[in-house]
Amino acid sequence: MSAVTAESGSTPRSSSLARWRLLAGTGLAMMLHDKMKLAGALAGVVFATLLATQQAGTFLGLMSKNTMLIDHSGADIWVIPAGAQTLQAGKAIPERDLHRARGVSGVAWASPLLWVGGSVQLPGGGTEQVTVLGVDLASMRGGPWNVVAGDAAMLSQPSAMIFEDSEREKLGGLNLGSVREVNGRRAQAVGFTLGLLPFGPSYAFASYDFARELSGRADRDQSMILVGVEPGRSPDEVVARLRAKLPDVEVYTGSELAARTIRYVVSATSMGTTFATSVFFGLLVGFVIVALTMFSGVLDNLREFGTLKAIGATTGDLARILLVQAVVYALVGSALGLTLVGNIARAMKSPQLAMVLPSALIAVTPALMLLICVVASTLGLLRLRKLEPAIVFRG
């Protein structure tokens, strides 16, 4: 192997590349020689990738249910009641605060949003719960999105409401034009959304005035205020001005409120711990499988490694062989695992749960698997450091 570096006319860089190619070829040949061990190591990486990514994607999907209204409202800033941890019915915000918000420098628009608990009377008896969101029809901020039937503009009709499509059977075979009694008042379905299922009752939409009737309120106070920022203005600066102008409420940018909501859900439930534990054990099992497989491969090829040392290979050269094997295991295994996760995500996608696989998660997974495989290879390297070339001459 030392002859490679002494090749006539070669530069140090070309010699180094040639050495790497030779070591990489040797490592790949060792891997392919024992296909059972190759399959076992890849299975470990695939399992770790599949379980970790699937759990992370499911967790992100569940979190998105808690922030979907924030994400699709079109608002830069949210004004919510003091002490509110998540988007929910709480102490009403006085109408005067809406007018004050509109007068703050940097505010392009401010729209009210009313949150009302709704009880839908079913034709066969019994009731089902929905969360009625009363929106300002002039702006439609916080209004229905992902409308799959009907038209959001029809909320301007008297007693009109838009319901969740996946809940139609649950609401007694609801169809366009169907009439239900909601909170004791007549309501007509004029449209349907798909996938608007937060933790809790599904979202249903109504005009702000009709939602106020359903709430039984006589005033025009709102549950939240949605604010848009003028182009070129900093949302953080506008938030500071709104907080000074509205001391009795809480003001957050959309991203701040989404992060606050996720922190609350994770801390108030065992969801974060459950998913984190599943991801950890998936990675641990993958690590153990790869480490044991690579160590076993080293033991099976001690004579070959001893021969390499006898002809001039250093411990660093042997480490490069294991590194090449670790990289191949990581990249091929993570590619197979991510392919499986993508297929599973498409198969299980539904209004009730959609696995979220952002590009950042897809990008970081192979890097994480590479780290696991490289660390796992150190077990075999520790054995090779003590390897004597004389093993070649033993019976």
C-alpha positions, -999 to 999 in steps of 0.1 A, spaced: 0 0 0 30 23 6 38 19 -30 8 40 -39 23 70 -23 56 65 -41 41 63 -75 63 81 -100 53 117 -108 24 117 -84 17 148 -63 9 146 -26 -28 154 -34 -31 128 -62 -13 102 -40 -38 110 -12 -68 106 -35 -54 73 -49 -48 60 -14 -84 69 -5 -97 52 -36 -78 21 -27 -89 21 9 -125 27 -2 -125 -1 -26 -111 -24 1 -138 -14 25 -165 -19 0 -151 -53 -10 -152 -64 27 -188 -52 30 -200 -70 -1 -181 -102 8 -206 -109 37 -240 -100 24 -258 -111 55 -238 -87 77 -243 -60 51 -281 -66 51 -281 -66 90 -263 -33 93 -285 -17 66 -316 -30 84 -304 -13 116 -300 20 99 -333 17 81 -350 8 114 -335 38 131 -343 61 102 -379 48 99 -388 50 136 -370 83 144 -383 101 113 -418 86 116 -421 96 153 -407 131 146 -430 136 116 -461 125 137 -451 148 165 -448 177 141 -481 168 126 -498 168 160 -482 202 168 -494 217 136 -529 209 147 -524 233 176 -510 261 154 -529 257 122 -551 287 129 -521 308 136 -503 296 105 -533 302 81 -548 334 96 -527 358 75 -519 378 107 -485 391 116 -494 398 152 -520 383 176 -536 401 205 -550 375 230 -565 377 265 -540 380 294 -529 346 308 -541 326 277 -516 298 270 -532 286 238 -559 297 213 -591 291 232 -621 308 246 -612 331 274 -618 365 288 -632 388 261 -611 417 248 -631 449 248 -641 464 215 -622 496 224 -589 477 222 -596 469 186 -600 506 178 -568 514 198 -549 487 179 -559 502 145 -545 535 156 -510 522 165 -482 533 141 -472 505 118 -505 487 119 -519 481 84 -551 465 96 -567 449 127 -596 424 126 -616 408 154 -620 371 158 -646 355 180 -642 320 195 -674 303 205 -681 268 218 -708 254 196 -733 225 202 -748 210 171 -782 193 175 -783 161 155 -814 150 136 -815 116 154 -810 132 188 -779 140 208 -754 167 201 -719 172 187 -694 199 197 -677 223 173 -655 254 177 -672 283 160 -648 310 147 -666 343 140 -647 362 113 -649 397 100 -663 393 65 -647 425 52 -612 410 57 -618 372 62 -587 372 85 -587 339 104 -614 328 81 -619 294 64 -591 279 44 -588 247 24 -624 250 14 -633 219 -6 -671 226 -12 -691 258 -13 -676 293 -10 -664 313 19 -681 344 5 -714 327 13 -709 333 50 -725 367 43 -758 349 40 -780 349 71 -773 320 95 -746 306 72 -718 283 85 -689 263 70 -682 230 87 -654 204 85 -659 179 57 -645 149 75 -671 155 103 -701 154 80 -713 120 91 -706 128 127 -728 158 123 -757 137 111 -750 134 74 -744 171 68 -745 183 32 -745 216 14 -778 233 23 -784 211 54 -799 229 83 -788 222 119 -795 239 152 -764 253 167 -766 267 203 -803 268 199 -802 288 166 -809 277 130 -777 274 109 -773 263 73 -742 246 59 -729 267 29 -694 251 26 -669 225 39 -632 227 48 -609 197 49 -584 189 77 -593 217 101 -593 194 131 -573 208 161 -570 191 195 -606 194 204 -638 200 184 -634 208 147 -634 243 134 -667 257 120 -668 292 106 -695 319 107 -697 357 102 -687 377 132 -722 389 138 -737 354 136 -711 340 158 -719 367 183 -756 356 182 -745 320 188 -725 331 218 -755 350 233 -734 381 238 -749 415 235 -716 434 232 -692 434 203 -662 423 223 -639 398 207 -618 368 217 -587 378 198 -575 406 175 -555 398 144 -531 425 132 -513 430 100 -481 451 98 -474 478 72 -449 468 45 -414 476 56 -422 479 93 -407 455 118 -433 433 135 -413 434 167 -415 472 169 -452 471 163 -456 445 190 -438 468 214 -461 497 205 -492 475 209 -481 462 243 -476 498 255 -510 508 241 -529 477 253 -515 468 288 -544 445 298 -538 420 270 -509 399 256 -494 407 222 -473 382 202 -460 378 167 -474 348 149 -442 328 153 -440 337 190 -475 326 197 -470 293 177 -438 286 198 -456 295 230 -485 272 221 -461 243 213 -442 248 246 -474 247 265 -487 216 249 -454 198 253 -450 208 290 -486 203 299 -488 168 285 -466 138 282 -466 140 244 -431 154 241 -416 128 265 -434 100 247 -422 109 212 -387 118 224 -384 84 241 -395 66 210 -370 85 188 -342 78 213 -348 41 215 -351 39 177 -317 56 173 -302 34 201 -313 2 185 -299 13 152 -266 22 168 -263 -11 186 -271 -31 154 -246 -12 133 -219 -13 160 -222 -50 166 -223 -57 129 -192 -36 121 -174 -51 151 -183 -86 139 -171 -77 104 -138 -66 119 -134 -99 138 -142 -119 106 -116 -100 86 -88 -98 112 -64 -116 88 -72 -92 60 -66 -62 83 -34 -78 95 -22 -83 60 -29 -46 53 -8 -36 83 19 -60 72 23 -43 38 24 -8 54 -11 3 62 -14 24 93 -41 24 119 -53 56 103 -57 37 70 -78 10 87 -99 38 103 -105 51 68 -118 17 57 -143 16 86 -152 53 78 -161 44 42 -182 15 54 -200 37 80 -207 63 53 -222 37 29 -243 22 57 -256 56 67 -264 70 32 -279 38 18 -298 29 50 -312 64 55 -322 66 18 -342 34 21 -356 45 55 -367 79 42 -383 63 12 -403 40 35 -413 69 57 -425 89 27 -447 60 15 -461 56 50 -468 93 53 -488 92 20 -506 61 30 -517 74 65 -525 109 54 -560 118 66 -579 148 80 -574 134 114 -536 131 112 -511 140 86 -474 133 92 -453 165 86 -419 159 70 -403 192 65 -372 195 43 -351 203 74 -360 169 89 -353 151 57 -319 168 54 -308 163 90 -317 126 90 -288 113 68 -264 135 88 -277 120 121 -274 84 107 -239 92 95 -229 104 130 -244 72 145 -226 49 121 -193 67 124 -195 65 162 -206 29 160 -175 21 139 -152 31 167 -159 -2 185 -142 -20 156 -114 6 154 -105 0 191 -100 -37 182 -79 -28 152 -56 -5 171 -44 -35 191 -40 -57 159 -5 -70 152 6 -78 117 19 -111 130 -16 -125 130 -11 -133 94 14 -159 102 -6 -176 129 -24 -209 123 
